[in-house]
Amino acid sequence: MSPVLHRTRIKICGLTREEDVRAAVAAGADAIGFVFYPPSPRYVSFERAAELARLVPPFVSIVGLFVNPAPDFVREALAKVPLQVLQFHGDEQETNCVGFGLPYIKAARMRPGLDLLKYAACFPGAQGLLVDAFVEGYGGGGETFDWSLIPSKLPLPLILSGGLNAGNVAEAVRCVQPWAVDVSSGVEAAKGIKDAVRIIEFVAGVQHAHG
Ligand SMILES: O=C(O)c1ccccc1N[C@@H]1O[C@H](COP(=O)(O)O)[C@@H](O)[C@H]1O
């Protein structure tokens, strides 16, 4: 296993409360995510996300997470929330992800037979490929997958997610060497309710991977 040569970026997703935004920022998150998928227990309205976004200082990116959204839904989000990156976590095609004037990352949900190299090639406009476990409800399931299924050379920066937590993230970073990690369930006390101590321990786990 070779040493990790870059600082692994950290995204904390599914924030719904002021104290959780403050905790993520204070712990050193590089990005925070708002879930705009109504069935999710972490769903926030655009108005709520806009309130929470006011707590985010410069140089911490605000990511909007969507699952198979109508274009007007994304446009409304952009009009109301100061998003910097779009995350598409459903069955979208490239044409559904472009044209909003913001960079986007595309989620791949790992399942048998999914060829990540072919999948990534379908999203030439993406800024990154987020690889998650395949779960019911599209995401946020807290389940890991077999990291050895990820090819060593992907054409896009890799964001690793799926069941990460303070106990496994250092190993994940050393094994997979992703550009970034993304976590939701693993830093929660309950669905949609983050835990400041778990956030701090998660960030420490990433730092620990760097030795
Ligand atoms: O967080 C959600 O509720 C969610 C809903 C629908 C799609 C994606 C969702 N979250 C993303 O899921 C992954 C993995 O989360 P976890 O750490 O395993 O709970 C992560 O990328 C979230 O951004």
PDBQT file of the ligand as one rigid body, heavy atoms in Angstrom, charges set to zero:
ROOT
HETATM    1  O1  LIG A 301     -28.361  10.851   2.919  1.00  0.00    +0.000 OA
HETATM    2  C1  LIG A 301     -29.389  10.496   2.348  1.00  0.00    +0.000 C 
HETATM    3  O2  LIG A 301     -30.472  10.389   2.970  1.00  0.00    +0.000 OA
HETATM    4  C2  LIG A 301     -29.363  10.173   0.900  1.00  0.00    +0.000 A 
HETATM    5  C3  LIG A 301     -30.560   9.956   0.243  1.00  0.00    +0.000 A 
HETATM    6  C4  LIG A 301     -30.578   9.656  -1.108  1.00  0.00    +0.000 A 
HETATM    7  C5  LIG A 301     -29.402   9.585  -1.814  1.00  0.00    +0.000 A 
HETATM    8  C6  LIG A 301     -28.182   9.773  -1.164  1.00  0.00    +0.000 A 
HETATM    9  C7  LIG A 301     -28.147  10.069   0.185  1.00  0.00    +0.000 A 
HETATM   10  N1  LIG A 301     -26.946  10.276   0.855  1.00  0.00    +0.000 N 
HETATM   11  C8  LIG A 301     -25.675   9.936   0.323  1.00  0.00    +0.000 C 
HETATM   12  O3  LIG A 301     -25.440   8.541   0.497  1.00  0.00    +0.000 OA
HETATM   13  C9  LIG A 301     -24.058   8.299   0.614  1.00  0.00    +0.000 C 
HETATM   14  C10 LIG A 301     -23.760   7.284   1.695  1.00  0.00    +0.000 C 
HETATM   15  O4  LIG A 301     -24.253   7.654   2.917  1.00  0.00    +0.000 OA
HETATM   16  P1  LIG A 301     -23.890   6.848   4.259  1.00  0.00    +0.000 P 
HETATM   17  O5  LIG A 301     -22.636   7.481   4.819  1.00  0.00    +0.000 OA
HETATM   18  O6  LIG A 301     -23.702   5.412   3.908  1.00  0.00    +0.000 OA
HETATM   19  O7  LIG A 301     -25.051   7.061   5.148  1.00  0.00    +0.000 OA
HETATM   20  C11 LIG A 301     -23.402   9.645   0.823  1.00  0.00    +0.000 C 
HETATM   21  O8  LIG A 301     -22.747   9.972  -0.387  1.00  0.00    +0.000 OA
HETATM   22  C12 LIG A 301     -24.526  10.617   1.028  1.00  0.00    +0.000 C 
HETATM   23  O9  LIG A 301     -24.199  11.832   0.386  1.00  0.00    +0.000 OA
ENDROOT
TORSDOF 0
